[in-house]
């Protein structure tokens, strides 16, 4: 199988990650419950993972790294924990349903006000709209760092300055960016970053988290066993326990932690460069196909790979071929795994007028090869010629 | 290490489970997202796990098996999804904070009424109290199947009849029972069962679930990406998607599914018998130590192992030794891992008057041995003699 659905989940994991998972299976028990060596070792491993993640994302306080089961949970905890009746939120049409659906629920149940910044035909945000939408009750900007549909990178530095100027919180969905491009929360003024472990951080499924780099005290979401303060009727108020109830996914966290090690060892810039080489090679190989329509800023791909500001995603539609047909054809006839359809991001399809046909998405990882790209280019050209 | 903290998490997993996790790491991608073979295989594996779990617990509908990251999440989803202002709940003092804290939060935020059935000095529920607490607004009985402190098994058949007679929902926290004793939801009238994967089901951490065996439509909890109905502003209303948002823990579910296979192959009765042999051997070895105080019905251990109705837990305090000291001593001097303290179950300690000293808990698994039990008996006797 040629696997180009890495924006959904990276398939090939570094050996370090599978080794860490297997080590965890025979070494760790439970974190924060029990005072025997294996429990203390588990607790130390989890704490070290918090330290690594805080450092990785340029955040100050490891105890404000909260583990969740995926980015969706991180975003639910963050959004339901932050917004109440009387608040207004500015978000964007590039958001995934993991942001949109919590926001819509807040709108319908608590009357939270919502505005969404639009995009142009290349998927670039209309940055001038952010300030236009700001009201006296605006509490935060919630923004997708890299669109899982277009691969466009939002200019977080710019949006961070607007947020700071107007005293708004900046909440970033880093599902597609964490591990793929460098993120520095301190530098860019991100207050809360929500990430998933199983994509570009190379961790296993069932992992993700929230990194809080401000004094925000999010409301509790899940409450329950905490291993401490058992006689307190409420969830303990301190981070990380405030937002972590129940037994942690120790094996998953061990794998995620090893994924961070792998990225640090390999170098974030090297990983991004490799991914951009693949993106550029792929784009150059298919750009002249008759009737192809891309959904990102093609000019940015004219730079050298190390200077390209783009996610590791190339999305397009081919003439009248519905994206699902293209994906099926690639899967069945060529064993090439890609994604079609709406990608859980409805508003961007409304902006691109692709609600019906969806968009075919090819997403790359550090572990993909040029040969895989070339084979896929050949397949797409064949399909393009033969499709009626 | 001799590991007797299996009530927190089983440490030794069957080879089938670690094999399944490693197979998942190189075979599965993402369930319900993508139409290529590896995604479809992942989806089939997850669906098969739902079928197995429904059958395992005597429930009718695999699509009402919901995957969560642990029992705490399962209980949060269930309790916050079921109870609203105007409802009254009957629970018990044996509950874990994963039940108590959600109930207290419902009480303080929505005015949900709470009553807790008490226990006697052996940890047995005062069954006559259930009907006494029933009011016109009582909606459900929420009950811990096996106490994680005493190991006492609640008589679910009896409570199920009361629930049925008064048209109440029966919600069961099976954290300690799932995999350790047989559960038949159809037969006992359990409407919702919440379980964790990483204890007696031998799955990895980060797994758990809800089994719904009734027509209850729980409110959504987390909302977000669902892979289907992307243009619906709400989480899809159908189970299991209704309660599952975001990417599932595929590797974890594969491991849990293999755990179920292991139990089915080994036989639930054989596993319970083995655990009761260990419990009985341990109890008999320590019962005559001067000043020992047990926290369960000792008479039940006089039966043959296959007929003992008890969880795989033996809890006690030894004279004036604080439980934490006993645990530390066993851990440091003998490399025996046990648990001390409150075990996240505050009300049972109020009933036992053990808020201060806690209780020392020894919890066994199918993979423990008689030799480990004997060594631990010896250690406890030594500590008992030498402690001043």
HADDOCK unambig.tbl for C-alpha pairs under 7 A between the chains (distance, minus, plus):
assign (segid A and resid 9 and name CA) (segid B and resid 29 and name CA) 6.52 0.50 0.50
assign (segid A and resid 9 and name CA) (segid B and resid 30 and name CA) 6.74 0.50 0.50
assign (segid A and resid 11 and name CA) (segid B and resid 29 and name CA) 5.95 0.50 0.50
assign (segid A and resid 29 and name CA) (segid B and resid 9 and name CA) 6.49 0.50 0.50
assign (segid A and resid 29 and name CA) (segid B and resid 11 and name CA) 5.95 0.50 0.50
assign (segid A and resid 30 and name CA) (segid B and resid 9 and name CA) 6.72 0.50 0.50
assign (segid A and resid 34 and name CA) (segid B and resid 339 and name CA) 5.55 0.50 0.50
assign (segid A and resid 35 and name CA) (segid B and resid 328 and name CA) 6.87 0.50 0.50
assign (segid A and resid 36 and name CA) (segid B and resid 331 and name CA) 5.26 0.50 0.50
assign (segid A and resid 36 and name CA) (segid B and resid 337 and name CA) 5.51 0.50 0.50
assign (segid A and resid 69 and name CA) (segid B and resid 69 and name CA) 6.48 0.50 0.50
assign (segid A and resid 70 and name CA) (segid B and resid 246 and name CA) 6.63 0.50 0.50
assign (segid A and resid 70 and name CA) (segid B and resid 247 and name CA) 6.61 0.50 0.50
assign (segid A and resid 72 and name CA) (segid B and resid 224 and name CA) 6.12 0.50 0.50
assign (segid A and resid 72 and name CA) (segid B and resid 245 and name CA) 6.67 0.50 0.50
assign (segid A and resid 72 and name CA) (segid B and resid 246 and name CA) 5.13 0.50 0.50
assign (segid A and resid 73 and name CA) (segid B and resid 222 and name CA) 6.64 0.50 0.50
assign (segid A and resid 76 and name CA) (segid B and resid 222 and name CA) 6.08 0.50 0.50
assign (segid A and resid 97 and name CA) (segid B and resid 224 and name CA) 4.77 0.50 0.50
assign (segid A and resid 97 and name CA) (segid B and resid 225 and name CA) 4.98 0.50 0.50
assign (segid A and resid 98 and name CA) (segid B and resid 223 and name CA) 6.61 0.50 0.50
assign (segid A and resid 98 and name CA) (segid B and resid 224 and name CA) 3.62 0.50 0.50
assign (segid A and resid 98 and name CA) (segid B and resid 225 and name CA) 5.15 0.50 0.50
assign (segid A and resid 99 and name CA) (segid B and resid 224 and name CA) 6.67 0.50 0.50
assign (segid A and resid 101 and name CA) (segid B and resid 223 and name CA) 5.87 0.50 0.50
assign (segid A and resid 101 and name CA) (segid B and resid 224 and name CA) 5.33 0.50 0.50
assign (segid A and resid 101 and name CA) (segid B and resid 233 and name CA) 5.99 0.50 0.50
assign (segid A and resid 101 and name CA) (segid B and resid 234 and name CA) 5.97 0.50 0.50
assign (segid A and resid 101 and name CA) (segid B and resid 235 and name CA) 6.94 0.50 0.50
assign (segid A and resid 102 and name CA) (segid B and resid 223 and name CA) 5.91 0.50 0.50
assign (segid A and resid 102 and name CA) (segid B and resid 224 and name CA) 6.73 0.50 0.50
assign (segid A and resid 104 and name CA) (segid B and resid 233 and name CA) 6.70 0.50 0.50
assign (segid A and resid 205 and name CA) (segid B and resid 248 and name CA) 6.66 0.50 0.50
assign (segid A and resid 205 and name CA) (segid B and resid 249 and name CA) 4.61 0.50 0.50
assign (segid A and resid 205 and name CA) (segid B and resid 250 and name CA) 6.13 0.50 0.50
assign (segid A and resid 205 and name CA) (segid B and resid 251 and name CA) 6.62 0.50 0.50
assign (segid A and resid 206 and name CA) (segid B and resid 206 and name CA) 6.46 0.50 0.50
assign (segid A and resid 206 and name CA) (segid B and resid 248 and name CA) 6.30 0.50 0.50
assign (segid A and resid 206 and name CA) (segid B and resid 249 and name CA) 4.12 0.50 0.50
assign (segid A and resid 222 and name CA) (segid B and resid 73 and name CA) 6.65 0.50 0.50
assign (segid A and resid 222 and name CA) (segid B and resid 76 and name CA) 6.08 0.50 0.50
assign (segid A and resid 223 and name CA) (segid B and resid 98 and name CA) 6.62 0.50 0.50
assign (segid A and resid 223 and name CA) (segid B and resid 101 and name CA) 5.86 0.50 0.50
assign (segid A and resid 223 and name CA) (segid B and resid 102 and name CA) 5.89 0.50 0.50
assign (segid A and resid 224 and name CA) (segid B and resid 72 and name CA) 6.13 0.50 0.50
assign (segid A and resid 224 and name CA) (segid B and resid 97 and name CA) 4.75 0.50 0.50
assign (segid A and resid 224 and name CA) (segid B and resid 98 and name CA) 3.63 0.50 0.50
assign (segid A and resid 224 and name CA) (segid B and resid 99 and name CA) 6.68 0.50 0.50
assign (segid A and resid 224 and name CA) (segid B and resid 101 and name CA) 5.33 0.50 0.50
assign (segid A and resid 224 and name CA) (segid B and resid 102 and name CA) 6.73 0.50 0.50
assign (segid A and resid 225 and name CA) (segid B and resid 97 and name CA) 4.96 0.50 0.50
assign (segid A and resid 225 and name CA) (segid B and resid 98 and name CA) 5.15 0.50 0.50
assign (segid A and resid 225 and name CA) (segid B and resid 344 and name CA) 5.59 0.50 0.50
assign (segid A and resid 227 and name CA) (segid B and resid 344 and name CA) 6.22 0.50 0.50
assign (segid A and resid 230 and name CA) (segid B and resid 342 and name CA) 6.50 0.50 0.50
assign (segid A and resid 230 and name CA) (segid B and resid 344 and name CA) 4.91 0.50 0.50
assign (segid A and resid 230 and name CA) (segid B and resid 345 and name CA) 6.79 0.50 0.50
assign (segid A and resid 230 and name CA) (segid B and resid 346 and name CA) 6.04 0.50 0.50
assign (segid A and resid 231 and name CA) (segid B and resid 346 and name CA) 5.32 0.50 0.50
assign (segid A and resid 233 and name CA) (segid B and resid 101 and name CA) 5.99 0.50 0.50
assign (segid A and resid 233 and name CA) (segid B and resid 104 and name CA) 6.69 0.50 0.50
assign (segid A and resid 234 and name CA) (segid B and resid 101 and name CA) 5.95 0.50 0.50
assign (segid A and resid 235 and name CA) (segid B and resid 101 and name CA) 6.93 0.50 0.50
assign (segid A and resid 245 and name CA) (segid B and resid 72 and name CA) 6.67 0.50 0.50
assign (segid A and resid 246 and name CA) (segid B and resid 70 and name CA) 6.65 0.50 0.50
assign (segid A and resid 246 and name CA) (segid B and resid 72 and name CA) 5.14 0.50 0.50
assign (segid A and resid 247 and name CA) (segid B and resid 70 and name CA) 6.62 0.50 0.50
assign (segid A and resid 248 and name CA) (segid B and resid 205 and name CA) 6.67 0.50 0.50
assign (segid A and resid 248 and name CA) (segid B and resid 206 and name CA) 6.30 0.50 0.50
assign (segid A and resid 249 and name CA) (segid B and resid 205 and name CA) 4.62 0.50 0.50
assign (segid A and resid 249 and name CA) (segid B and resid 206 and name CA) 4.14 0.50 0.50
assign (segid A and resid 250 and name CA) (segid B and resid 205 and name CA) 6.15 0.50 0.50
assign (segid A and resid 251 and name CA) (segid B and resid 205 and name CA) 6.63 0.50 0.50
assign (segid A and resid 328 and name CA) (segid B and resid 35 and name CA) 6.88 0.50 0.50
assign (segid A and resid 331 and name CA) (segid B and resid 36 and name CA) 5.26 0.50 0.50
assign (segid A and resid 337 and name CA) (segid B and resid 36 and name CA) 5.52 0.50 0.50
assign (segid A and resid 339 and name CA) (segid B and resid 34 and name CA) 5.56 0.50 0.50
assign (segid A and resid 342 and name CA) (segid B and resid 230 and name CA) 6.49 0.50 0.50
assign (segid A and resid 344 and name CA) (segid B and resid 225 and name CA) 5.63 0.50 0.50
assign (segid A and resid 344 and name CA) (segid B and resid 227 and name CA) 6.26 0.50 0.50
assign (segid A and resid 344 and name CA) (segid B and resid 230 and name CA) 4.92 0.50 0.50
assign (segid A and resid 345 and name CA) (segid B and resid 230 and name CA) 6.80 0.50 0.50
assign (segid A and resid 346 and name CA) (segid B and resid 230 and name CA) 6.05 0.50 0.50
assign (segid A and resid 346 and name CA) (segid B and resid 231 and name CA) 5.32 0.50 0.50
